[in-house]
Amino acid sequence: MTKITFIGAGSWGFTRRLARDILTFPLLQDATLTLMDIDAERLDFAYRAVQRIIELGNYPAKLEATMDRVEALKGADVVLVTILVGGVDVWRHDIEIPAQYGVDINIGDTRGPAGIFRALRTIPVMLDIARDMERYCPDAYMLNYTNPMAMLCRALQWETSIRLTGLCHSVQGTAMMLARWIGAPYEEITYTCAGINHMSWFLKYEWNGKDAYPLIRKAITENPEIYNEEIVRNEMFLHLDYYVTESSGHNSEYNWWFRKRPDLIEKYCTHGTGWNPGEHAYILKRYLERETTWREEARQWLASDQPISLERGHEYAAYIINALKGGEPFQFNGNVPNTGLITNLPENACVEVPVWASRKGFEPVHVGALPPQCAALTSLNAQIEEMAVEAALTGNPRLVFQAIAYDPLTAAVLSLAEIKEMVNEMFQQNRDYLPQFKHFNI
């Protein structure tokens, strides 16, 4: 039997969806699903939800729940990671301190000052998980869903021997959105997408083998509803000629163009940013709202006698696990080391490229060079991530400051002296969560 371990299984919606999808594959229906979390209440809800799915599907799967990570990892074939280090009382300062200096952050989980400090807190925990895998399930694959994706995967690729990739919904989510905009059935769309996580570019986007970019440009320029659905990303496409992944709320943080002045935030970031409004600190509001509703939603779902669909969804991890265990090979966009895959991004940086999963493991696809106008922004962010990961692994606070000093949004708003002052304040707020740093003097 295949043993699939969920680390951070208390993610109520994700664990439930992924367990459902896994069990739809005949090869995996007798799997052992081991749920692990440090929050007993969340773990209990997740266990009861997955147990209900197993019973409704009459699957021969075995279900376990534990708060002991070592027990969860022993003998695992695949390890899925969805963790958050520190609650809202910790990471809210990643957004609130930069705001005091005029750096207006919307999401803050991927890059920039907020993403870097989240990485600094999370990398030690991820390394502990990976080192436990080296001891207790050295042949297992890690599928990571935790942000900041690129920096976490890069740290593990740098420091450990485990086999891993990082998974994100932004590539397929964007591909589906573009198909909807041009009225194309998604199954008739093919594409090549590459870059870094949350900043991958559709180098090709074709409908029945024909370039669909002219149709996308026509839809954006002629349909105000489509333009307003993703203002930031549509502006980037209209000026840079390639469409970028992830939402406008996220992308508004990753460059110089949209969040450096209040008038630009009002024009580009407030009204049409996809699933996450571009208003300041949106993620804090969303998280706090979620904290007040998820328990009741879970209780209602568990108590309902309404039929539950057991149809397979679109979580990549389920298809990947099936392929690794000998099922149909599956191509996805994964986060892997840049071993010459994208020739104008830094060597060994964590890049997001097409990857084949099969019984042989992971086989990334060589892409070549990004268009120069895409590579300029992407390479800068990749180099910043390289600095931040090195800083996290070596405990070098000055390198943290230097990484944040090159962040496009931060640099568009602040001087070097102001950035140094801001980073010092962020270090003081986070000092209890950064065991790898012996001092915090920049």
C-alpha positions in Angstrom: 0.0 0.0 0.0 1.0 3.6 -0.6 1.5 5.7 2.5 0.6 9.4 1.9 1.4 11.8 4.8 -0.2 15.2 5.2 1.9 17.6 7.3 -0.3 20.5 8.2 -3.4 18.4 7.6 -5.6 20.9 9.5 -6.0 22.9 6.3 -9.7 22.1 6.2 -10.6 22.6 2.6 -7.4 21.5 1.0 -7.0 18.2 2.9 -10.6 17.3 2.2 -10.3 18.0 -1.6 -7.0 16.3 -2.0 -8.0 13.2 -0.2 -11.1 12.9 -2.3 -9.0 13.3 -5.5 -6.4 10.8 -4.4 -9.0 8.1 -3.7 -10.5 8.3 -7.2 -7.4 6.6 -8.6 -7.7 2.8 -8.5 -4.0 2.6 -7.7 -4.4 4.6 -4.6 -7.8 3.5 -3.2 -6.1 1.2 -0.6 -3.6 3.9 0.4 -2.8 4.7 4.0 -3.6 8.4 4.5 -1.8 9.8 7.6 -2.9 13.2 8.8 -0.5 15.2 11.0 -1.0 18.7 12.5 0.0 20.5 15.7 -3.6 21.8 16.2 -5.7 19.1 17.7 -9.0 20.7 16.8 -8.2 21.2 13.2 -6.7 17.7 13.0 -9.9 16.2 14.4 -12.1 18.0 11.8 -9.8 16.9 9.0 -9.8 13.3 10.2 -13.6 13.2 10.4 -14.0 14.8 7.0 -11.6 12.3 5.2 -13.2 9.4 7.1 -16.6 10.4 5.8 -15.2 10.5 2.2 -13.7 7.0 2.7 -17.0 5.6 4.0 -19.1 7.2 1.2 -16.8 5.9 -1.5 -16.5 2.5 0.2 -12.8 2.7 -0.3 -10.4 0.2 1.3 -8.1 3.1 2.4 -6.7 3.3 5.9 -6.8 6.6 7.8 -4.5 7.7 10.6 -4.2 11.0 12.6 -1.3 12.0 14.8 0.4 15.0 16.3 3.7 13.2 16.2 5.6 14.2 13.0 8.1 11.3 13.2 5.3 8.7 13.4 3.6 10.4 10.5 6.7 10.3 8.3 7.9 6.7 9.1 7.5 4.7 5.9 5.8 7.4 3.9 5.9 7.3 0.1 4.7 10.9 -0.5 4.7 13.8 2.0 2.4 16.7 1.3 3.3 19.9 3.2 0.8 22.8 3.9 2.0 24.6 7.0 2.0 28.1 8.5 4.7 29.1 11.0 3.2 31.6 13.4 -0.4 32.8 13.5 -1.8 36.1 12.4 -0.4 37.7 15.6 3.1 37.0 14.2 2.9 37.6 10.5 0.6 40.6 10.6 3.7 42.6 11.4 5.2 41.6 8.1 2.5 43.8 6.5 1.9 46.4 9.1 5.5 47.5 9.7 6.2 48.1 6.0 2.9 50.0 5.8 4.2 52.4 8.4 7.1 53.2 6.0 4.8 53.6 3.0 5.3 50.1 1.5 1.7 49.1 0.8 1.4 45.3 0.8 -1.6 43.3 -0.3 -0.8 39.6 0.3 2.8 39.4 1.4 3.3 35.6 1.3 5.6 35.3 -1.6 8.3 37.9 -1.9 9.2 41.5 -0.8 9.8 42.3 2.9 6.8 40.3 4.1 7.5 37.2 1.9 11.2 37.2 3.0 10.4 37.4 6.7 7.9 34.6 6.3 10.6 32.6 4.6 13.0 33.3 7.4 10.5 31.9 9.9 9.5 28.9 7.8 12.8 27.6 6.4 14.0 26.2 9.8 10.7 24.2 10.2 10.8 23.0 6.6 14.4 21.9 7.1 13.4 19.9 10.2 10.7 18.2 8.2 13.1 17.4 5.3 15.7 16.1 7.7 13.2 13.8 9.4 12.3 12.6 5.9 16.0 11.8 5.3 15.9 9.7 8.4 12.5 8.0 8.3 11.4 7.9 4.6 14.5 8.8 2.5 12.9 7.6 -0.7 9.7 9.6 -0.3 8.7 12.6 -2.5 7.8 15.9 -0.9 5.0 17.9 -2.6 5.1 21.3 -1.1 2.2 23.8 -1.2 3.5 26.2 1.5 4.5 29.8 0.6 6.8 31.4 -0.1 7.1 28.6 -2.5 10.4 29.4 -4.4 12.4 30.3 -1.3 11.3 27.3 0.7 11.9 24.8 -2.1 15.3 26.5 -2.9 16.4 26.1 0.8 15.5 22.4 0.8 17.1 21.8 -2.6 20.2 23.6 -1.3 20.5 21.8 2.1 18.9 18.4 1.8 18.8 15.2 -0.3 15.1 14.7 -0.4 13.2 14.5 -3.7 10.7 17.4 -3.9 8.8 19.8 -6.0 6.5 22.7 -5.2 3.0 22.9 -6.4 0.8 26.0 -7.0 -2.6 26.6 -8.6 -1.6 29.8 -10.4 -0.5 28.2 -13.7 -3.6 26.1 -14.4 -5.8 28.8 -12.8 -4.6 31.4 -15.2 -4.7 29.1 -18.2 -8.4 28.3 -17.4 -9.2 32.0 -17.0 -7.7 32.9 -20.4 -9.6 30.1 -22.0 -12.8 31.5 -20.6 -12.0 35.0 -21.8 -11.7 33.8 -25.4 -14.5 31.3 -25.3 -12.3 28.3 -25.8 -13.0 24.9 -24.2 -10.1 24.3 -21.8 -9.4 20.8 -23.2 -8.5 22.5 -26.6 -5.9 24.7 -25.0 -2.1 23.9 -24.9 0.6 26.1 -23.5 4.2 26.4 -22.3 4.6 28.4 -19.1 7.9 29.1 -17.3 9.5 31.4 -14.9 9.5 31.5 -11.1 6.5 30.8 -8.8 3.8 33.5 -9.1 5.9 35.0 -11.9 5.7 32.4 -14.7 5.0 33.6 -18.2 2.9 31.9 -20.9 5.5 31.7 -23.6 3.0 29.9 -25.8 -0.8 29.9 -25.4 -2.6 28.1 -28.2 -6.1 27.0 -29.1 -6.2 23.9 -31.3 -2.6 24.5 -32.2 -3.0 28.2 -33.2 -1.6 31.2 -31.3 -4.4 32.5 -29.1 -2.6 35.7 -27.9 -4.3 37.9 -30.6 -7.7 36.7 -29.2 -6.6 37.4 -25.6 -5.4 40.9 -26.5 -8.7 41.6 -28.4 -10.8 40.4 -25.4 -8.8 42.6 -22.9 -8.9 45.7 -25.1 -12.5 45.4 -26.3 -14.3 44.0 -23.2 -14.2 46.3 -20.1 -15.4 43.5 -17.9 -12.5 41.3 -18.8 -10.0 44.2 -18.5 -11.4 45.1 -15.0 -11.3 41.5 -13.9 -7.4 41.5 -13.7 -6.3 45.1 -14.2 -2.7 44.7 -13.0 -2.0 41.6 -15.0 -3.8 42.9 -18.1 -1.7 46.1 -18.0 1.4 44.0 -17.7 0.3 41.9 -20.7 -0.6 44.9 -22.8 2.8 46.4 -22.3 5.1 43.3 -21.9 3.3 41.1 -24.5 3.2 37.9 -22.4 0.7 36.9 -19.7 1.9 36.3 -16.2 0.6 33.8 -13.6 -1.0 34.5 -10.2 -3.5 37.1 -9.4 -3.3 40.9 -9.8 -3.3 41.3 -6.1 -0.1 39.4 -5.8 1.5 40.8 -9.0 0.9 44.4 -7.8 3.5 43.7 -5.1 6.2 42.2 -7.4 7.2 45.2 -9.5 7.6 49.0 -9.5 4.6 50.0 -11.4 1.3 49.8 -9.4 1.7 50.3 -5.6 4.2 53.0 -5.1 1.7 55.9 -4.9 -1.8 56.2 -3.5 -3.2 57.3 -6.8 -1.8 54.3 -8.6 -3.2 51.9 -6.0 -6.6 53.5 -6.5 -6.4 53.3 -10.3 -4.9 49.8 -10.7 -5.2 47.9 -7.4 -8.5 48.5 -5.7 -11.3 47.6 -8.0 -10.3 44.8 -10.3 -7.7 42.4 -9.0 -9.2 39.0 -9.5 -9.8 36.8 -6.4 -8.0 39.1 -4.0 -8.9 42.8 -3.9 -5.7 44.9 -4.0 -6.5 46.9 -0.9 -3.9 47.1 1.7 -3.5 44.1 4.0 -6.2 42.1 2.2 -4.8 38.8 3.4 -5.0 39.8 7.1 -8.7 40.6 6.7 -9.4 37.4 4.8 -7.5 35.3 7.4 -9.3 36.9 10.3 -12.7 36.4 8.6 -11.8 32.8 7.9 -10.9 32.2 11.5 -14.4 33.2 12.6 -16.2 31.0 10.1 -14.3 27.8 9.4 -15.4 25.9 12.5 -19.0 26.4 11.8 -18.5 25.5 8.1 -16.8 22.3 9.2 -19.5 21.4 11.6 -22.2 22.0 9.1 -20.4 19.9 6.4 -19.9 17.0 8.8 -23.5 17.1 10.0 -25.1 17.5 6.6 -26.9 14.5 5.1 -26.7 16.1 1.6 -24.9 14.0 -1.0 -21.2 14.8 -1.4 -19.6 14.6 -4.8 -16.8 12.1 -5.0 -15.8 13.2 -8.5 -12.2 13.9 -9.1 -11.2 17.6 -9.1 -8.1 19.3 -10.3 -5.5 19.0 -7.5 -2.2 18.3 -9.2 -0.9 16.3 -6.3 -3.3 13.4 -6.8 -2.4 13.0 -10.4 1.3 13.2 -9.6 1.1 10.6 -6.9 -0.8 8.3 -9.2 1.9 8.8 -11.9 4.8 8.2 -9.4 3.1 4.9 -8.4 3.0 3.7 -12.0 -0.2 5.2 -13.3 -0.5 7.4 -16.3 2.4 9.9 -16.6 1.4 13.4 -15.8 2.8 16.8 -16.8 2.4 19.8 -14.5 4.3 23.0 -13.7 6.5 22.4 -10.7 9.2 24.2 -8.8 12.6 22.6 -9.3 16.3 23.6 -9.4 17.4 25.5 -12.6 19.8 23.1 -14.1 20.0 25.0 -17.3 16.2 24.7 -17.8 15.7 28.5 -18.2 19.0 29.8 -19.6 18.7 33.5 -18.6 17.7 32.9 -15.0 20.3 32.1 -12.2 21.7 28.6 -12.2 20.2 26.4 -9.5 17.6 29.0 -8.5 14.2 27.6 -7.9 12.3 27.9 -11.2 8.8 26.9 -12.3 8.8 24.8 -15.5 6.9 22.0 -17.1 7.7 18.7 -15.3 6.8 15.1 -16.1 5.9 12.8 -13.2 6.1 9.0 -13.8 7.4 5.9 -12.1 10.9 7.2 -12.9 10.3 10.3 -10.8 10.3 13.9 -11.8 11.7 15.0 -15.3 11.8 18.8 -15.8 11.5 20.1 -19.3 14.2 22.4 -20.8 12.6 25.7 -21.8 15.4 27.9 -23.0 15.5 31.7 -22.6 12.6 33.8 -21.4 11.8 36.9 -23.5 14.1 39.7 -22.4 11.3 41.9 -21.1 10.1 39.0 -18.9 13.6 37.9 -17.9 14.6 41.3 -16.6 11.9 41.3 -13.9 12.0 37.6 -13.2 15.7 37.4 -12.9 15.9 40.3 -10.5 13.3 38.6 -8.2 15.1 35.2 -8.5 18.4 36.8 -7.5 16.7 38.5 -4.5 15.3 35.1 -3.5 18.8 33.6 -3.8 20.1 36.3 -1.4 17.2 35.7 1.1 17.7 32.0 1.1 21.4 32.3 1.7 20.7 34.7 4.5 18.2 32.3 6.1 20.6 29.4 5.9 23.7 31.3 7.2 22.0 33.6 9.7 23.3 36.7 8.0 21.0 39.7 8.8 22.9 42.1 6.6 22.1 39.9 3.6 18.4 40.0 4.5 18.6 43.8 4.4 20.4 43.7 1.1 17.8 41.3 -0.4 14.9 43.6 0.7 16.8 46.7 -0.6 16.5 45.3 -4.1 12.8 44.4 -3.8 11.2 46.5 -6.6 8.3 47.9 -4.6 10.3 48.6 -1.5 13.1 50.4 -3.6 10.5 52.4 -5.4 9.2 53.9 -2.1 12.2 54.0 0.3 15.8 55.1 0.5 18.5 52.6 1.6 18.6 54.2 5.0 14.8 53.9 5.4 14.9 50.3 4.3 17.6 49.5 6.8 15.5 51.1 9.6 12.4 49.1 8.5 14.3 45.8 8.3 15.7 46.4 11.8 12.2 46.9 13.2 11.0 43.7 11.4 13.9 41.8 12.9 13.1 43.0 16.4 9.5 41.9 16.0 10.5 38.4 14.7 13.6 37.7 16.9 11.8 34.9 18.8 11.0 33.0 15.6 14.5 33.2 14.0 16.7 30.6 15.8 19.2 30.6 13.0 20.3 34.2 13.6 22.9 34.7 16.4 22.5 38.5 16.1 20.3 41.0 14.4 22.8 43.8 13.6 22.7 44.9 10.0 
